[in-house]
Amino acid sequence: MSGESCIGRLLFGGALSSTFPLRFQDVSNIREVPDHQEVFVDPARDESLIFELLDLKGEVEDGGSALWFLRDIANEQDAGDNLVVEHSLTLELAGLRFGDAPAVAGTAVGQLAVSKGRQGREAQNIVRLYLANIRLKSAATDVVITAYEPLLINPLSESARAVAAGPAVPAEQAGCLQMSEIFKLAVMNFNVHDWNLFNGSA
């Protein structure tokens, strides 16, 4: 187990919060991020964590929603044909409650080949993508939390400049928490402090 420090982080101006390691930097300090997203990266490991607020997809059934969003992201990134789904399950969120019941997040994990930015297929990296979908029906919002963990860095990828090409250095070796743990921590500690956010949200 790594000794790295994880702290509560405010999202969307303090209306939401989650918990994840300090090493993840807020991308909005470097470049513009869409209003419906909060993006955090660890450039040294090319890992990222994204919180996204989307209009509720009413036509998607609850049980398969995480898998639906995973496939949707893979298609958006031109990786739909190489997505390998590893597993999907549900997590109970102790901190977020609807009446007497804790909220539930559907999760799905898959491997896919993706390119950075506008780089082409010849520069694709192999990544593991962790995705959680928290359905806030009363707010007509789908919260989608995604975590990207590089498994293999292509020498032609922009990422190879920041982290070495080839297989990614395992988290334990780097003294870091594993991405699977970071993802779980971020999802389990997701909380809403101000429901008014959703009146004017995505």
LOMIZA-635439 format. One record per residue: residue number from 1; residue in one letter; x, y, z of N, C-alpha, C in turn. Coordinates in Angstrom, 2 decimals, padded with zeros to 5 digits. Layout:
BEGIN
ATOM    nr   rest      n_px      n_py      n_pz     ca_px     ca_py     ca_pz      c_px      c_py      c_pz
ATOM   NUM      A         X         Y         Z         X         Y         Z         X         Y         Z
...
# end
This chain:
BEGIN
ATOM    nr   rest      n_px      n_py      n_pz     ca_px     ca_py     ca_pz      c_px      c_py      c_pz
ATOM     1      M    000.86   -001.20    000.00    000.00    000.00    000.00    000.88    001.24    000.00
ATOM     2      S    000.57    002.18   -000.85    001.39    003.38   -000.94    001.03    004.35    000.19
ATOM     3      G    001.98    005.17    000.56    001.71    006.15    001.61    001.32    007.50    001.05
ATOM     4      E    000.94    007.55   -000.23    000.69    008.88   -000.80   -000.58    009.50   -000.22
ATOM     5      S   -000.56    010.83   -000.08   -001.68    011.49    000.60   -002.82    011.79   -000.37
ATOM     6      C   -004.03    011.47    000.10   -005.25    011.74   -000.66   -006.07    012.74    000.15
ATOM     7      I   -006.63    013.72   -000.53   -007.39    014.74    000.19   -008.72    015.00   -000.50
ATOM     8      G   -009.65    015.56    000.28   -010.93    015.96   -000.28   -010.70    017.15   -001.21
ATOM     9      R   -011.28    017.11   -002.41   -011.12    018.20   -003.37   -012.49    018.72   -003.77
ATOM    10      L   -012.64    020.04   -003.78   -013.90    020.66   -004.19   -013.96    020.70   -005.71
ATOM    11      L   -015.14    020.42   -006.25   -015.35    020.41   -007.70   -016.49    021.37   -008.04
ATOM    12      F   -016.46    021.89   -009.24   -017.53    022.77   -009.73   -017.85    023.87   -008.71
ATOM    13      G   -016.79    024.59   -008.33   -016.96    025.75   -007.44   -017.41    025.39   -006.04
ATOM    14      G   -017.16    024.14   -005.62   -017.52    023.73   -004.27   -018.89    023.07   -004.17
ATOM    15      A   -019.62    022.99   -005.29   -020.95    022.35   -005.27   -020.84    020.84   -005.10
ATOM    16      L   -019.72    020.26   -005.58   -019.48    018.82   -005.46   -018.11    018.62   -004.84
ATOM    17      S   -017.84    017.39   -004.38   -016.48    017.10   -003.90   -016.17    015.63   -004.11
ATOM    18      S   -014.89    015.31   -004.03   -014.42    013.94   -004.13   -013.07    013.86   -003.43
ATOM    19      T   -012.49    012.68   -003.38   -011.19    012.50   -002.72   -010.26    011.74   -003.64
ATOM    20      F   -009.06    012.28   -003.84   -008.05    011.59   -004.66   -006.68    012.19   -004.36
ATOM    21      P   -005.58    011.58   -004.85   -004.24    012.02   -004.47   -003.91    013.46   -004.89
ATOM    22      L   -003.08    014.06   -004.06   -002.63    015.45   -004.30   -001.88    015.61   -005.61
ATOM    23      R   -001.25    014.52   -006.09   -000.41    014.64   -007.29   -001.23    014.96   -008.55
ATOM    24      F   -002.55    014.78   -008.48   -003.39    015.10   -009.64   -003.65    016.62   -009.69
ATOM    25      Q   -003.20    017.23   -010.79   -003.30    018.69   -010.92   -004.54    019.07   -011.73
ATOM    26      D   -005.11    020.21   -011.35   -006.30    020.73   -012.04   -005.89    021.27   -013.41
ATOM    27      V   -006.41    020.64   -014.47   -006.02    021.01   -015.84   -006.50    022.42   -016.20
ATOM    28      S   -007.56    022.90   -015.54   -008.08    024.24   -015.88   -007.07    025.34   -015.55
ATOM    29      N   -006.04    025.00   -014.73   -004.97    025.97   -014.46   -004.01    026.07   -015.65
ATOM    30      I   -004.08    025.09   -016.57   -003.15    025.05   -017.71   -003.86    025.40   -019.02
ATOM    31      R   -005.07    024.85   -019.19   -005.82    025.13   -020.42   -007.31    025.16   -020.12
ATOM    32      E   -008.08    025.62   -021.09   -009.52    025.72   -020.87   -010.16    024.33   -020.86
ATOM    33      V   -011.09    024.15   -019.93   -011.81    022.88   -019.79   -013.30    023.22   -019.92
ATOM    34      P   -014.10    022.41   -020.65   -015.53    022.72   -020.78   -016.21    022.86   -019.41
ATOM    35      D   -017.24    023.71   -019.33   -017.91    024.00   -018.06   -018.47    022.76   -017.37
ATOM    36      H   -018.84    021.74   -018.17   -019.49    020.57   -017.56   -018.47    019.51   -017.14
ATOM    37      Q   -017.17    019.87   -017.20   -016.11    018.91   -016.83   -015.16    019.49   -015.80
ATOM    38      E   -014.60    018.61   -014.98   -013.44    018.93   -014.13   -012.41    017.86   -014.48
ATOM    39      V   -011.21    018.29   -014.87   -010.19    017.35   -015.34   -008.93    017.50   -014.50
ATOM    40      F   -008.40    016.37   -014.02   -007.18    016.36   -013.22   -006.20    015.37   -013.82
ATOM    41      V   -004.93    015.75   -013.86   -003.92    014.84   -014.44   -002.68    014.76   -013.55
ATOM    42      D   -002.01    013.62   -013.68   -000.66    013.48   -013.13    000.25    013.33   -014.35
ATOM    43      P    000.88    014.44   -014.79    001.68    014.38   -016.02    002.84    013.40   -015.93
ATOM    44      A    003.36    013.19   -014.72    004.52    012.30   -014.56    004.16    010.85   -014.87
ATOM    45      R    002.86    010.51   -014.70    002.42    009.12   -014.97    001.42    009.05   -016.12
ATOM    46      D    001.08    010.20   -016.69    000.11    010.26   -017.79   -001.22    009.64   -017.37
ATOM    47      E   -001.59    009.82   -016.10   -002.87    009.33   -015.59   -003.83    010.52   -015.49
ATOM    48      S   -005.11    010.26   -015.70   -006.06    011.36   -015.56   -007.36    010.91   -014.92
ATOM    49      L   -008.06    011.88   -014.35   -009.31    011.65   -013.65   -010.26    012.76   -014.10
ATOM    50      I   -011.44    012.37   -014.61   -012.37    013.36   -015.17   -013.75    013.20   -014.53
ATOM    51      F   -014.32    014.33   -014.11   -015.69    014.36   -013.58   -016.53    015.14   -014.58
ATOM    52      E   -017.62    014.54   -015.02   -018.40    015.14   -016.09   -019.89    015.10   -015.74
ATOM    53      L   -020.59    016.22   -015.99   -022.03    016.29   -015.75   -022.74    016.32   -017.09
ATOM    54      L   -023.60    015.34   -017.33   -024.30    015.23   -018.62   -025.80    015.19   -018.38
ATOM    55      D   -026.57    015.60   -019.39   -028.02    015.44   -019.31   -028.34    013.97   -019.14
ATOM    56      L   -029.29    013.67   -018.28   -029.66    012.28   -018.02   -030.10    011.58   -019.31
ATOM    57      K   -029.49    010.45   -019.58   -029.86    009.67   -020.76   -031.01    008.74   -020.36
ATOM    58      G   -032.21    009.24   -020.48   -033.39    008.50   -020.03   -033.61    007.19   -020.75
ATOM    59      E   -033.11    007.13   -022.00   -033.36    005.92   -022.80   -032.41    004.78   -022.43
ATOM    60      V   -031.39    005.08   -021.61   -030.41    004.05   -021.23   -030.83    003.44   -019.90
ATOM    61      E   -030.93    002.10   -019.84   -031.38    001.47   -018.59   -030.28    001.56   -017.53
ATOM    62      D   -030.69    001.69   -016.27   -029.75    001.90   -015.16   -028.68    000.82   -015.11
ATOM    63      G   -029.10   -000.45   -015.22   -028.17   -001.56   -015.06   -027.03   -001.55   -016.07
ATOM    64      G   -027.29   -001.06   -017.27   -026.25   -001.09   -018.30   -025.67    000.26   -018.63
ATOM    65      S   -025.95    001.26   -017.78   -025.56    002.63   -018.15   -024.04    002.83   -018.18
ATOM    66      A   -023.32    002.24   -017.22   -021.85    002.44   -017.19   -021.22    001.86   -018.45
ATOM    67      L   -021.70    000.69   -018.84   -021.19    000.03   -020.04   -021.54    000.86   -021.28
ATOM    68      W   -022.73    001.43   -021.29   -023.16    002.29   -022.41   -022.22    003.48   -022.56
ATOM    69      F   -021.91    004.14   -021.43   -021.02    005.31   -021.47   -019.59    004.91   -021.87
ATOM    70      L   -019.15    003.73   -021.39   -017.81    003.24   -021.74   -017.70    003.07   -023.26
ATOM    71      R   -018.72    002.43   -023.85   -018.71    002.21   -025.31   -018.81    003.53   -026.05
ATOM    72      D   -019.59    004.46   -025.50   -019.77    005.77   -026.13   -018.43    006.52   -026.18
ATOM    73      I   -017.68    006.48   -025.08   -016.37    007.15   -025.04   -015.41    006.48   -026.02
ATOM    74      A   -015.43    005.14   -026.06   -014.55    004.41   -026.98   -014.85    004.82   -028.43
ATOM    75      N   -016.14    004.94   -028.77   -016.52    005.35   -030.13   -016.08    006.78   -030.42
ATOM    76      E   -016.27    007.67   -029.43   -015.85    009.08   -029.59   -014.35    009.17   -029.87
ATOM    77      Q   -013.59    008.29   -029.25   -012.13    008.33   -029.38   -011.63    007.42   -030.50
ATOM    78      D   -012.57    007.01   -031.36   -012.21    006.18   -032.51   -011.56    004.87   -032.06
ATOM    79      A   -012.05    004.35   -030.93   -011.47    003.11   -030.39   -012.54    002.05   -030.17
ATOM    80      G   -013.73    002.29   -030.73   -014.85    001.38   -030.51   -014.57   -000.04   -030.96
ATOM    81      D   -013.75   -000.17   -031.99   -013.50   -001.51   -032.53   -012.45   -002.28   -031.73
ATOM    82      N   -011.73   -001.61   -030.82   -010.70   -002.34   -030.07   -010.96   -002.36   -028.56
ATOM    83      L   -012.17   -001.94   -028.15   -012.49   -001.93   -026.72   -012.65   -003.36   -026.19
ATOM    84      V   -011.93   -003.68   -025.12   -012.09   -004.97   -024.45   -012.66   -004.69   -023.06
ATOM    85      V   -013.89   -005.09   -022.83   -014.52   -004.84   -021.52   -014.01   -005.88   -020.53
ATOM    86      E   -013.46   -005.42   -019.41   -012.91   -006.34   -018.41   -013.98   -006.77   -017.40
ATOM    87      H   -014.70   -005.81   -016.85   -015.80   -006.17   -015.94   -016.65   -004.96   -015.63
ATOM    88      S   -017.82   -005.20   -015.06   -018.66   -004.08   -014.60   -019.36   -004.53   -013.32
ATOM    89      L   -019.58   -003.58   -012.42   -020.26   -003.89   -011.15   -020.84   -002.60   -010.58
ATOM    90      T   -021.47   -002.67   -009.41   -022.02   -001.46   -008.80   -021.33   -001.20   -007.45
ATOM    91      L   -021.21    000.08   -007.12   -020.61    000.49   -005.84   -021.64    001.33   -005.08
ATOM    92      E   -021.74    001.11   -003.78   -022.62    001.94   -002.96   -021.84    003.15   -002.47
ATOM    93      L   -022.43    004.34   -002.58   -021.75    005.56   -002.14   -022.28    005.95   -000.77
ATOM    94      A   -021.49    005.69    000.23   -021.95    005.91    001.61   -022.31    007.38    001.87
ATOM    95      G   -021.53    008.30    001.26   -021.72    009.73    001.56   -022.88    010.38    000.84
ATOM    96      L   -023.34    009.78   -000.25   -024.39    010.42   -001.06   -025.67    009.61   -000.91
ATOM    97      R   -026.71    010.25   -000.35   -027.93    009.49   -000.07   -029.13    010.12   -000.76
ATOM    98      F   -030.06    009.27   -001.16   -031.37    009.72   -001.65   -032.38    009.22   -000.64
ATOM    99      G   -032.87    010.11    000.21   -033.77    009.68    001.29   -033.00    008.78    002.23
ATOM   100      D   -033.47    007.55    002.41   -032.82    006.62    003.35   -031.75    005.77    002.68
ATOM   101      A   -031.75    005.77    001.35   -030.88    004.82    000.65   -029.61    005.50    000.13
ATOM   102      P   -028.45    004.80    000.24   -027.23    005.37   -000.35   -027.33    005.32   -001.88
ATOM   103      A   -026.73    006.28   -002.53   -026.70    006.30   -003.99   -025.83    005.15   -004.49
ATOM   104      V   -026.07    004.74   -005.70   -025.32    003.63   -006.29   -024.66    004.10   -007.58
ATOM   105      A   -023.42    003.69   -007.79   -022.73    004.00   -009.05   -022.54    002.70   -009.82
ATOM   106      G   -022.94    002.70   -011.07   -022.61    001.58   -011.95   -021.21    001.81   -012.46
ATOM   107      T   -020.39    000.78   -012.52   -019.01    000.95   -013.00   -018.70   -000.05   -014.12
ATOM   108      A   -017.78    000.33   -014.97   -017.31   -000.56   -016.03   -015.83   -000.27   -016.26
ATOM   109      V   -015.08   -001.31   -016.58   -013.64   -001.15   -016.82   -013.32   -001.82   -018.16
ATOM   110      G   -012.53   -001.12   -018.97   -012.17   -001.70   -020.26   -010.78   -001.26   -020.69
ATOM   111      Q   -010.22   -002.00   -021.64   -008.94   -001.62   -022.25   -009.20   -001.16   -023.66
ATOM   112      L   -008.49   -000.10   -024.08   -008.65    000.37   -025.45   -007.39    001.08   -025.91
ATOM   113      A   -007.28    001.24   -027.22   -006.14    001.96   -027.81   -006.63    003.34   -028.19
ATOM   114      V   -005.98    004.38   -027.63   -006.39    005.76   -027.93   -005.18    006.62   -028.28
ATOM   115      S   -005.46    007.63   -029.09   -004.40    008.59   -029.45   -004.58    009.85   -028.62
ATOM   116      K   -003.50    010.56   -028.39   -003.54    011.84   -027.68   -003.98    012.93   -028.64
ATOM   117      G   -004.90    013.77   -028.19   -005.27    014.94   -028.98   -005.62    014.58   -030.41
ATOM   118      R   -004.91    015.19   -031.35   -005.21    014.95   -032.77   -004.24    013.98   -033.42
ATOM   119      Q   -003.47    013.29   -032.61   -002.53    012.32   -033.19   -003.32    011.16   -033.80
ATOM   120      G   -002.77    010.54   -034.83   -003.48    009.48   -035.55   -003.31    008.12   -034.90
ATOM   121      R   -003.88    007.11   -035.57   -003.88    005.74   -035.03   -002.48    005.17   -034.83
ATOM   122      E   -001.53    005.65   -035.63   -000.16    005.11   -035.51    000.49    005.50   -034.19
ATOM   123      A   -000.13    006.46   -033.48    000.44    006.92   -032.20   -000.40    006.49   -031.01
ATOM   124      Q   -001.24    005.47   -031.19   -002.14    005.06   -030.11   -001.41    004.43   -028.92
ATOM   125      N   -001.88    004.79   -027.73   -001.42    004.15   -026.49   -002.48    003.13   -026.06
ATOM   126      I   -002.06    002.10   -025.34   -003.03    001.17   -024.74   -003.32    001.67   -023.33
ATOM   127      V   -004.61    001.92   -023.03   -004.97    002.42   -021.70   -006.07    001.56   -021.11
ATOM   128      R   -006.12    001.56   -019.77   -007.27    000.97   -019.08   -008.15    002.14   -018.67
ATOM   129      L   -009.42    002.03   -018.99   -010.37    003.10   -018.68   -011.35    002.61   -017.63
ATOM   130      Y   -011.38    003.31   -016.50   -012.33    003.00   -015.42   -013.45    004.03   -015.53
ATOM   131      L   -014.71    003.58   -015.49   -015.81    004.52   -015.62   -016.89    004.22   -014.59
ATOM   132      A   -017.40    005.28   -013.97   -018.54    005.15   -013.06   -019.63    006.10   -013.52
ATOM   133      N   -020.87    005.65   -013.41   -022.01    006.50   -013.73   -022.92    006.58   -012.52
ATOM   134      I   -023.09    007.80   -012.00   -024.01    008.04   -010.88   -025.21    008.76   -011.48
ATOM   135      R   -026.38    008.13   -011.38   -027.58    008.68   -012.01   -028.33    009.54   -010.98
ATOM   136      L   -028.28    010.87   -011.16   -028.98    011.79   -010.27   -030.30    012.14   -010.96
ATOM   137      K   -031.27    011.24   -010.83   -032.52    011.41   -011.60   -033.29    012.65   -011.19
ATOM   138      S   -033.26    012.96   -009.87   -034.00    014.14   -009.41   -033.42    015.42   -010.00
ATOM   139      A   -032.16    015.36   -010.42   -031.50    016.53   -011.01   -031.34    016.36   -012.53
ATOM   140      A   -031.96    015.30   -013.08   -031.90    015.01   -014.53   -030.46    015.02   -015.05
ATOM   141      T   -029.56    014.45   -014.23   -028.13    014.50   -014.57   -027.48    013.13   -014.44
ATOM   142      D   -026.64    012.80   -015.41   -025.76    011.64   -015.31   -024.38    012.16   -014.95
ATOM   143      V   -023.87    011.76   -013.79   -022.49    012.09   -013.43   -021.62    010.95   -013.95
ATOM   144      V   -020.63    011.28   -014.76   -019.73    010.26   -015.30   -018.32    010.56   -014.79
ATOM   145      I   -017.74    009.60   -014.07   -016.36    009.75   -013.55   -015.50    008.75   -014.32
ATOM   146      T   -014.45    009.26   -014.96   -013.56    008.37   -015.71   -012.13    008.54   -015.23
ATOM   147      A   -011.40    007.43   -015.22   -009.99    007.44   -014.86   -009.23    006.70   -015.95
ATOM   148      Y   -008.16    007.32   -016.44   -007.35    006.71   -017.49   -006.01    006.28   -016.93
ATOM   149      E   -005.67    005.01   -017.15   -004.40    004.46   -016.68   -003.64    003.91   -017.90
ATOM   150      P   -002.50    004.52   -018.27   -001.77    003.99   -019.41   -001.14    002.64   -019.09
ATOM   151      L   -001.23    001.70   -020.03   -000.61    000.40   -019.85    000.63    000.28   -020.74
ATOM   152      L    000.53    000.87   -021.93    001.63    000.79   -022.90    001.70    002.11   -023.66
ATOM   153      I    002.84    002.79   -023.57    003.01    004.09   -024.23    003.70    003.89   -025.58
ATOM   154      N    003.06    004.38   -026.62    003.60    004.30   -027.98    004.76    005.29   -028.13
ATOM   155      P    005.88    004.87   -028.73    007.01    005.80   -028.90    006.63    007.05   -029.72
ATOM   156      L    005.59    006.93   -030.58    005.18    008.07   -031.40    004.20    009.00   -030.69
ATOM   157      S    003.73    008.58   -029.51    002.74    009.38   -028.79    003.37    010.59   -028.11
ATOM   158      E    002.59    011.68   -028.02    003.04    012.86   -027.24    003.40    012.44   -025.82
ATOM   159      S    002.70    011.42   -025.30    002.94    010.98   -023.92    004.37    010.51   -023.70
ATOM   160      A    004.99    010.01   -024.77    006.35    009.45   -024.63    007.36    010.51   -024.22
ATOM   161      R    006.99    011.80   -024.45    007.91    012.89   -024.02    007.91    013.05   -022.51
ATOM   162      A    006.74    012.81   -021.89    006.62    012.99   -020.43    006.94    011.72   -019.67
ATOM   163      V    006.48    010.59   -020.20    006.77    009.29   -019.56    007.40    008.42   -020.63
ATOM   164      A    008.26    007.54   -020.24    009.01    006.73   -021.22    008.08    005.85   -022.04
ATOM   165      A    008.45    005.62   -023.29    007.70    004.70   -024.15    007.84    003.28   -023.60
ATOM   166      G    006.88    002.44   -023.95    006.91    001.05   -023.48    005.91    000.83   -022.37
ATOM   167      P    005.99   -000.31   -021.69    005.03   -000.60   -020.61    005.13    000.44   -019.49
ATOM   168      A    003.97    000.87   -018.98    003.95    001.88   -017.91    004.57    001.30   -016.64
ATOM   169      V    005.25    002.16   -015.87    005.85    001.73   -014.60    004.72    001.42   -013.62
ATOM   170      P    004.70    000.23   -013.02    003.63   -000.11   -012.07    003.57    000.89   -010.91
ATOM   171      A    002.35    001.16   -010.44    002.14    002.16   -009.39    002.97    001.85   -008.14
ATOM   172      E    002.99    000.58   -007.73    003.72    000.21   -006.50    005.19    000.59   -006.63
ATOM   173      Q    005.73    000.33   -007.82    007.15    000.62   -008.07    007.43    002.13   -007.96
ATOM   174      A    006.42    002.93   -008.36    006.59    004.39   -008.33    006.16    004.98   -006.99
ATOM   175      G    005.75    004.10   -006.05    005.33    004.58   -004.73    003.97    005.27   -004.75
ATOM   176      C    003.14    004.91   -005.74    001.83    005.55   -005.90    000.71    004.54   -005.63
ATOM   177      L   -000.46    005.08   -005.37   -001.65    004.24   -005.28   -001.99    003.73   -006.67
ATOM   178      Q   -002.50    002.51   -006.77   -002.93    001.99   -008.06   -004.14    002.76   -008.55
ATOM   179      M   -004.26    002.89   -009.87   -005.37    003.65   -010.44   -006.72    003.05   -010.05
ATOM   180      S   -006.78    001.72   -009.92   -008.05    001.09   -009.52   -008.48    001.59   -008.14
ATOM   181      E   -007.50    001.79   -007.25   -007.79    002.29   -005.89   -008.19    003.77   -005.92
ATOM   182      I   -007.48    004.54   -006.75   -007.77    005.98   -006.87   -009.20    006.17   -007.39
ATOM   183      F   -009.55    005.37   -008.40   -010.88    005.45   -009.00   -011.95    005.13   -007.94
ATOM   184      K   -011.72    004.06   -007.20   -012.69    003.64   -006.18   -012.86    004.73   -005.11
ATOM   185      L   -011.73    005.29   -004.70   -011.72    006.36   -003.70   -012.50    007.57   -004.21
ATOM   186      A   -012.26    007.96   -005.46   -012.91    009.13   -006.05   -014.43    008.93   -006.16
ATOM   187      V   -014.82    007.70   -006.52   -016.26    007.41   -006.70   -016.96    007.30   -005.35
ATOM   188      M   -016.35    006.53   -004.43   -016.99    006.30   -003.12   -017.13    007.59   -002.32
ATOM   189      N   -016.23    008.53   -002.55   -016.25    009.79   -001.78   -016.89    010.94   -002.55
ATOM   190      F   -017.53    010.63   -003.66   -018.21    011.68   -004.43   -019.41    012.18   -003.63
ATOM   191      N   -019.56    013.50   -003.56   -020.67    014.05   -002.79   -021.21    015.33   -003.41
ATOM   192      V   -022.48    015.59   -003.16   -023.13    016.82   -003.65   -023.38    017.72   -002.45
ATOM   193      H   -022.90    018.96   -002.53   -023.10    019.92   -001.43   -024.15    020.96   -001.79
ATOM   194      D   -024.30    021.23   -003.08   -025.26    022.25   -003.50   -026.02    021.75   -004.75
ATOM   195      W   -027.25    021.30   -004.52   -028.06    020.74   -005.62   -028.46    021.80   -006.64
ATOM   196      N   -028.33    023.10   -006.27   -028.67    024.17   -007.21   -027.76    024.15   -008.44
ATOM   197      L   -026.60    023.52   -008.29   -025.68    023.42   -009.44   -026.39    022.84   -010.65
ATOM   198      F   -027.28    021.88   -010.41   -027.87    021.15   -011.53   -028.97    021.92   -012.24
ATOM   199      N   -029.48    022.97   -011.60   -030.52    023.76   -012.27   -029.97    024.43   -013.52
ATOM   200      G   -028.68    024.76   -013.46   -028.10    025.41   -014.63   -026.98    024.58   -015.24
ATOM   201      S   -026.99    023.26   -014.92   -025.86    022.44   -015.37   -026.02    022.00   -016.81
ATOM   202      A   -025.03    021.21   -017.25   -024.93    020.74   -018.63   -026.26    020.33   -019.21
# end
